[in-house]
Every structure is written in structure tokens, then in C-alpha cells.
Amino acid sequence: MNQTVESRQESMKAVVAADYGPPERYAVAEVPVPRPGLGQMRVRIAAASVNPADVRLPGGEFRGVVEAQFPYIPGVDFAGTVTEIGEGVSAYAVGDEVFGTAVPRVLRAMAGTRPSVGTGAMAQYAVVEADTPLIAHRPAGLAAPDAAALATAGQAALATVRAADVRAGERVLVVGATGGVGTAVLPLLAAAGAHVIATATDADAEVVRGLGAKEVIGYQQADYPVGDVDVAINVVLPGDRLAGVAAALRAGGRLVTITFPITTAEMIGRDDVEVRFILDMDGELASMREVGEAGARGELRATIARRYSLEEGPQACADFLREHTLGKRVVVVGM
């Protein structure tokens, strides 16, 4: 029998895309409250953060590969409180504070061997899978908005830095240093003793230095150092546009990237550097539990560009797509 502390609610407020189109068409609407099934739990959402999937999937970018299901509720990253658990769930109980990443259910086949999927976090409630390394209890020392901001970004940052195997004194170029993953990567690299060279605008340079960058350079290939970097970390450019980034590496250097398409030696025109592509959907390099612990200790730091209410959720998605973002945009649903 499902365990719950709340009577069934017929409807809830959620950010909704009614059909394919830009985020300017999203609206806040009343939709049915989801109920958990076998191995699932329902979460009352406290905060959600904006990610590319929130605009790319309903925007039609993946049509031909996978079709979005409408009405579509965006929101991959979340923090909240468990309000109901389904059959077979033993690791969580009603009242537990949780956070993590749950991708749209239509992306289940791409979400690893223990898929973390959900009904969309820009809503008062969401249903997520309970048995996945990408959802965990939220430590008391990590605030809900910070946890939502760090879910995908912090997990990707932790996995990327571990895969890069950075050693003290190494010169590390970070391309995309001002985004959600980039701002989480910088303090980790600084703690490892790296000499960090980060791409950023002049307006963001002070913040980036405060996060651990020793040098701040522009975004153009001409701004990159040439041939004297030990590690290059790319978290923003497409994987087939990294020849300029690779040119910054010394022979024997390491190129670590998290973007598609998967980068090959032919794409970068070099066979004397190591290319490491990171997509850690099974949490083998970094679990959400580790993200929470690192966030509570202050090793992972959430950089929040702006907080929005649920009613402002459509605007948060539009701003993400149209404006430069330093860090993460967070929708605060209820605290």
C-alpha cells in the first residue's frame, strides 16, 4: 500500500508547453497531480533549475529521434520533500528531503542502466524513480535552491574533474566557465591545485576569478593559449568544434568534454592528445549522494544567476534560451 501524508489532490499548478514551440509559449496551468507507481515516489517540489532539455525537447530539436509528450512539463533538476511512496520503495520515506536529476520519461532509453526519469519538476509535485544513483537525500547543510542548481551541473562537474585526473600545478583551460557546470568546475580545480585558465566575458571576469580562475580569457580561439595547456575541459562547445581547444594542449595533454557529438581524433586533427568524453548517467564517476555531500561541505558551490517564482517559470526558460547566464536559473516553487 502506498505511504502518504496528504490526501489526494485533483490538480496542481505547473509550467506547461501545450505543443512544440519556443518557451515564450509556455504557460502556468492546472494539471493532474501525478501518482507514484511501482518503485516510484512523489515529491512536493521546493525548487527546480533550468537545463537545456527544458527548451530543446519541447522546442522540437530532437524530433525524428524522440517525440515530446504534451502537455509537457519542463524541469529536470529538483529539490523537495517526499509526500508519497509507491510499492517496492524502501530507501525513502514520507517526509524525506531529496534532490537530484530526473529526465523526461521519453528519454528513458538514453538515461543509463538505472534510468532516472520523472514527470517534470517545474510543478508543485513530480513523480520520480526511487532506485537511481542520480537522486539522493538532501543534506541539511545544502539549501533546496542550491541543491536544485547543483543536481546536473554539480554531478557533471564532479565527474568531469575526476575523469580529468588533474594534478597540482597543471595548467587547465576551461571552455564554458560561466555556465552551470563551468562555475561548479572552477572551485574543484582550484582545490586540486590547478592553474585555471577560464573563458568569460569582461563582465563575468571578477566572479570567475572568485571561483578559482587564475587567468580569464575571451571566448575566441585566438584568445586561447597555444600548446602549453595540460588539460582542456569543454562544457559548452559542440564536440565537433573543438579543434581550437585541442590546439591549446601540449603533446600528451588531455581533452575532457561533455558535449555531443562524441569528439574523435579526426575532428580535432590531433592524435597526440587523449580525448575523454564524459556522460555519467549511471553515476559511476559521481553519484548524487556525493554531490550533496560535496555541496554541504562547500566543495561544490551553486552559482545562481536569478531566482524565479513558479508563475515566472516560463520567463525563466525564455531567459535561459535568450540571455547569457552566469551560473544557474532556479525556479522556487515552494519552501
Order of alpha helices (4+ residues) and beta strands (2+ residues): beta-beta-beta-beta-alpha-beta-beta-beta-beta-beta-beta-alpha-beta-alpha-beta-alpha-beta-beta-alpha-beta-alpha-beta-alpha-beta-alpha-beta
